[in-house]
Amino acid sequence: MSLPDDIISLSSDWCEGVPQLTDFSIPRCYFSDPLVNNFKTLEHIFSDASSKGIWNSSLYLRVTSSNKEILTFVASKNRIAPLKTLTLPRLELMGALLSA
């Protein structure tokens, strides 16, 4: 049994457009306006685990100047535990490793 012609056409069009994605970029602007020269940056990384077998990590960037403070989300990752049962402390350690 084969796929319908309309699905084959759509998927082939999509596959032809994939090479163009190498030229696509999204600028990451973490600050809405320029800060003064004297500023301090801090990275805040949070990781957590669940007894349901999921662990994750999130990264925030905090920039502080003399008159302004900005906190912005940078990235996050999550994972699902393998079928083998793992203890919660082990999952928390895997979350810390994901944060590294």
CNS distance restraints for C-alpha pairs under 8 A (distance, minus, plus):
assign (resid   3 and name CA) (resid   7 and name CA) 6.59 0.50 0.50
assign (resid   3 and name CA) (resid   8 and name CA) 6.52 0.50 0.50
assign (resid   4 and name CA) (resid   8 and name CA) 6.44 0.50 0.50
assign (resid   5 and name CA) (resid   9 and name CA) 6.09 0.50 0.50
assign (resid   6 and name CA) (resid  10 and name CA) 6.19 0.50 0.50
assign (resid   7 and name CA) (resid  11 and name CA) 6.06 0.50 0.50
assign (resid   8 and name CA) (resid  12 and name CA) 6.09 0.50 0.50
assign (resid   9 and name CA) (resid  13 and name CA) 6.20 0.50 0.50
assign (resid  10 and name CA) (resid  14 and name CA) 6.21 0.50 0.50
assign (resid  11 and name CA) (resid  15 and name CA) 6.13 0.50 0.50
assign (resid  12 and name CA) (resid  16 and name CA) 6.22 0.50 0.50
assign (resid  13 and name CA) (resid  17 and name CA) 6.50 0.50 0.50
assign (resid  14 and name CA) (resid  18 and name CA) 6.49 0.50 0.50
assign (resid  15 and name CA) (resid  19 and name CA) 7.99 0.50 0.50
assign (resid  17 and name CA) (resid  21 and name CA) 7.33 0.50 0.50
assign (resid  18 and name CA) (resid  22 and name CA) 7.92 0.50 0.50
assign (resid  20 and name CA) (resid  24 and name CA) 7.19 0.50 0.50
assign (resid  30 and name CA) (resid  72 and name CA) 6.28 0.50 0.50
assign (resid  30 and name CA) (resid  74 and name CA) 7.75 0.50 0.50
assign (resid  31 and name CA) (resid  70 and name CA) 7.28 0.50 0.50
assign (resid  31 and name CA) (resid  72 and name CA) 7.75 0.50 0.50
assign (resid  35 and name CA) (resid  39 and name CA) 7.33 0.50 0.50
assign (resid  35 and name CA) (resid  65 and name CA) 6.99 0.50 0.50
assign (resid  36 and name CA) (resid  65 and name CA) 6.76 0.50 0.50
assign (resid  38 and name CA) (resid  65 and name CA) 6.12 0.50 0.50
assign (resid  38 and name CA) (resid  66 and name CA) 7.35 0.50 0.50
assign (resid  39 and name CA) (resid  63 and name CA) 6.69 0.50 0.50
assign (resid  39 and name CA) (resid  64 and name CA) 5.46 0.50 0.50
assign (resid  39 and name CA) (resid  65 and name CA) 4.31 0.50 0.50
assign (resid  39 and name CA) (resid  66 and name CA) 7.23 0.50 0.50
assign (resid  40 and name CA) (resid  63 and name CA) 5.64 0.50 0.50
assign (resid  40 and name CA) (resid  64 and name CA) 5.18 0.50 0.50
assign (resid  40 and name CA) (resid  65 and name CA) 6.41 0.50 0.50
assign (resid  41 and name CA) (resid  61 and name CA) 6.97 0.50 0.50
assign (resid  41 and name CA) (resid  62 and name CA) 5.57 0.50 0.50
assign (resid  41 and name CA) (resid  63 and name CA) 4.43 0.50 0.50
assign (resid  41 and name CA) (resid  64 and name CA) 6.37 0.50 0.50
assign (resid  42 and name CA) (resid  61 and name CA) 5.92 0.50 0.50
assign (resid  42 and name CA) (resid  62 and name CA) 5.05 0.50 0.50
assign (resid  42 and name CA) (resid  63 and name CA) 6.45 0.50 0.50
assign (resid  43 and name CA) (resid  59 and name CA) 6.89 0.50 0.50
assign (resid  43 and name CA) (resid  60 and name CA) 5.86 0.50 0.50
assign (resid  43 and name CA) (resid  61 and name CA) 4.75 0.50 0.50
assign (resid  43 and name CA) (resid  62 and name CA) 6.22 0.50 0.50
assign (resid  44 and name CA) (resid  59 and name CA) 5.75 0.50 0.50
assign (resid  44 and name CA) (resid  60 and name CA) 5.09 0.50 0.50
assign (resid  44 and name CA) (resid  61 and name CA) 6.24 0.50 0.50
assign (resid  44 and name CA) (resid  62 and name CA) 7.41 0.50 0.50
assign (resid  45 and name CA) (resid  57 and name CA) 6.92 0.50 0.50
assign (resid  45 and name CA) (resid  58 and name CA) 5.61 0.50 0.50
assign (resid  45 and name CA) (resid  59 and name CA) 4.52 0.50 0.50
assign (resid  45 and name CA) (resid  60 and name CA) 6.39 0.50 0.50
assign (resid  45 and name CA) (resid  99 and name CA) 6.74 0.50 0.50
assign (resid  46 and name CA) (resid  57 and name CA) 5.49 0.50 0.50
assign (resid  46 and name CA) (resid  58 and name CA) 5.21 0.50 0.50
assign (resid  46 and name CA) (resid  59 and name CA) 6.57 0.50 0.50
assign (resid  46 and name CA) (resid  99 and name CA) 7.53 0.50 0.50
assign (resid  47 and name CA) (resid  55 and name CA) 7.35 0.50 0.50
assign (resid  47 and name CA) (resid  56 and name CA) 5.49 0.50 0.50
assign (resid  47 and name CA) (resid  57 and name CA) 4.12 0.50 0.50
assign (resid  47 and name CA) (resid  58 and name CA) 6.40 0.50 0.50
assign (resid  47 and name CA) (resid  92 and name CA) 7.53 0.50 0.50
assign (resid  47 and name CA) (resid  95 and name CA) 5.41 0.50 0.50
assign (resid  47 and name CA) (resid  96 and name CA) 6.05 0.50 0.50
assign (resid  47 and name CA) (resid  99 and name CA) 6.68 0.50 0.50
assign (resid  48 and name CA) (resid  55 and name CA) 5.65 0.50 0.50
assign (resid  48 and name CA) (resid  56 and name CA) 5.54 0.50 0.50
assign (resid  48 and name CA) (resid  57 and name CA) 6.57 0.50 0.50
assign (resid  48 and name CA) (resid  92 and name CA) 6.10 0.50 0.50
assign (resid  48 and name CA) (resid  95 and name CA) 6.05 0.50 0.50
assign (resid  49 and name CA) (resid  53 and name CA) 7.35 0.50 0.50
assign (resid  49 and name CA) (resid  54 and name CA) 5.78 0.50 0.50
assign (resid  49 and name CA) (resid  55 and name CA) 4.12 0.50 0.50
assign (resid  49 and name CA) (resid  56 and name CA) 6.47 0.50 0.50
assign (resid  49 and name CA) (resid  88 and name CA) 6.93 0.50 0.50
assign (resid  49 and name CA) (resid  91 and name CA) 5.72 0.50 0.50
assign (resid  49 and name CA) (resid  92 and name CA) 5.12 0.50 0.50
assign (resid  49 and name CA) (resid  95 and name CA) 6.50 0.50 0.50
assign (resid  50 and name CA) (resid  54 and name CA) 5.32 0.50 0.50
assign (resid  50 and name CA) (resid  55 and name CA) 6.22 0.50 0.50
assign (resid  50 and name CA) (resid  88 and name CA) 6.92 0.50 0.50
assign (resid  50 and name CA) (resid  91 and name CA) 7.57 0.50 0.50
assign (resid  51 and name CA) (resid  87 and name CA) 7.82 0.50 0.50
assign (resid  51 and name CA) (resid  88 and name CA) 5.90 0.50 0.50
assign (resid  53 and name CA) (resid  80 and name CA) 5.89 0.50 0.50
assign (resid  53 and name CA) (resid  81 and name CA) 4.85 0.50 0.50
assign (resid  53 and name CA) (resid  82 and name CA) 7.87 0.50 0.50
assign (resid  53 and name CA) (resid  86 and name CA) 7.60 0.50 0.50
assign (resid  53 and name CA) (resid  91 and name CA) 7.36 0.50 0.50
assign (resid  54 and name CA) (resid  78 and name CA) 7.19 0.50 0.50
assign (resid  54 and name CA) (resid  79 and name CA) 5.80 0.50 0.50
assign (resid  54 and name CA) (resid  80 and name CA) 4.62 0.50 0.50
assign (resid  54 and name CA) (resid  81 and name CA) 5.82 0.50 0.50
assign (resid  54 and name CA) (resid  91 and name CA) 7.63 0.50 0.50
assign (resid  55 and name CA) (resid  78 and name CA) 5.68 0.50 0.50
assign (resid  55 and name CA) (resid  79 and name CA) 5.48 0.50 0.50
assign (resid  55 and name CA) (resid  80 and name CA) 6.60 0.50 0.50
assign (resid  55 and name CA) (resid  81 and name CA) 7.63 0.50 0.50
assign (resid  55 and name CA) (resid  91 and name CA) 6.39 0.50 0.50
assign (resid  55 and name CA) (resid  92 and name CA) 6.99 0.50 0.50
assign (resid  55 and name CA) (resid  94 and name CA) 7.30 0.50 0.50
assign (resid  55 and name CA) (resid  95 and name CA) 5.40 0.50 0.50
assign (resid  56 and name CA) (resid  76 and name CA) 7.33 0.50 0.50
assign (resid  56 and name CA) (resid  77 and name CA) 5.57 0.50 0.50
assign (resid  56 and name CA) (resid  78 and name CA) 3.98 0.50 0.50
assign (resid  56 and name CA) (resid  79 and name CA) 6.22 0.50 0.50
assign (resid  56 and name CA) (resid  95 and name CA) 5.65 0.50 0.50
assign (resid  56 and name CA) (resid  98 and name CA) 7.36 0.50 0.50
assign (resid  57 and name CA) (resid  76 and name CA) 5.51 0.50 0.50
assign (resid  57 and name CA) (resid  77 and name CA) 5.33 0.50 0.50
assign (resid  57 and name CA) (resid  78 and name CA) 6.31 0.50 0.50
assign (resid  57 and name CA) (resid  95 and name CA) 6.26 0.50 0.50
assign (resid  57 and name CA) (resid  96 and name CA) 7.62 0.50 0.50
assign (resid  57 and name CA) (resid  98 and name CA) 6.48 0.50 0.50
assign (resid  57 and name CA) (resid  99 and name CA) 5.59 0.50 0.50
assign (resid  58 and name CA) (resid  74 and name CA) 7.83 0.50 0.50
assign (resid  58 and name CA) (resid  75 and name CA) 5.92 0.50 0.50
assign (resid  58 and name CA) (resid  76 and name CA) 4.18 0.50 0.50
assign (resid  58 and name CA) (resid  77 and name CA) 6.56 0.50 0.50
assign (resid  58 and name CA) (resid  99 and name CA) 7.54 0.50 0.50
assign (resid  59 and name CA) (resid  73 and name CA) 6.41 0.50 0.50
assign (resid  59 and name CA) (resid  74 and name CA) 5.51 0.50 0.50
assign (resid  59 and name CA) (resid  75 and name CA) 5.31 0.50 0.50
assign (resid  59 and name CA) (resid  76 and name CA) 6.11 0.50 0.50
assign (resid  60 and name CA) (resid  71 and name CA) 6.82 0.50 0.50
assign (resid  60 and name CA) (resid  72 and name CA) 5.60 0.50 0.50
assign (resid  60 and name CA) (resid  73 and name CA) 4.54 0.50 0.50
assign (resid  60 and name CA) (resid  74 and name CA) 5.31 0.50 0.50
assign (resid  60 and name CA) (resid  75 and name CA) 7.28 0.50 0.50
assign (resid  61 and name CA) (resid  71 and name CA) 5.73 0.50 0.50
assign (resid  61 and name CA) (resid  72 and name CA) 5.36 0.50 0.50
assign (resid  61 and name CA) (resid  73 and name CA) 6.44 0.50 0.50
assign (resid  61 and name CA) (resid  74 and name CA) 6.57 0.50 0.50
assign (resid  62 and name CA) (resid  69 and name CA) 7.20 0.50 0.50
assign (resid  62 and name CA) (resid  70 and name CA) 5.69 0.50 0.50
assign (resid  62 and name CA) (resid  71 and name CA) 4.44 0.50 0.50
assign (resid  62 and name CA) (resid  72 and name CA) 6.55 0.50 0.50
assign (resid  63 and name CA) (resid  69 and name CA) 5.73 0.50 0.50
assign (resid  63 and name CA) (resid  70 and name CA) 5.20 0.50 0.50
assign (resid  63 and name CA) (resid  71 and name CA) 6.48 0.50 0.50
assign (resid  64 and name CA) (resid  68 and name CA) 5.95 0.50 0.50
assign (resid  64 and name CA) (resid  69 and name CA) 4.42 0.50 0.50
assign (resid  64 and name CA) (resid  70 and name CA) 6.47 0.50 0.50
assign (resid  65 and name CA) (resid  69 and name CA) 6.26 0.50 0.50
assign (resid  77 and name CA) (resid  98 and name CA) 7.54 0.50 0.50
assign (resid  81 and name CA) (resid  86 and name CA) 7.61 0.50 0.50
assign (resid  81 and name CA) (resid  91 and name CA) 7.78 0.50 0.50
assign (resid  86 and name CA) (resid  90 and name CA) 6.35 0.50 0.50
assign (resid  86 and name CA) (resid  91 and name CA) 6.68 0.50 0.50
assign (resid  87 and name CA) (resid  91 and name CA) 6.38 0.50 0.50
assign (resid  88 and name CA) (resid  92 and name CA) 6.16 0.50 0.50
assign (resid  89 and name CA) (resid  93 and name CA) 6.24 0.50 0.50
assign (resid  90 and name CA) (resid  94 and name CA) 6.28 0.50 0.50
assign (resid  91 and name CA) (resid  95 and name CA) 6.22 0.50 0.50
assign (resid  92 and name CA) (resid  96 and name CA) 6.32 0.50 0.50
assign (resid  93 and name CA) (resid  97 and name CA) 6.25 0.50 0.50
assign (resid  94 and name CA) (resid  98 and name CA) 6.15 0.50 0.50
assign (resid  95 and name CA) (resid  99 and name CA) 6.34 0.50 0.50
assign (resid  96 and name CA) (resid 100 and name CA) 6.53 0.50 0.50
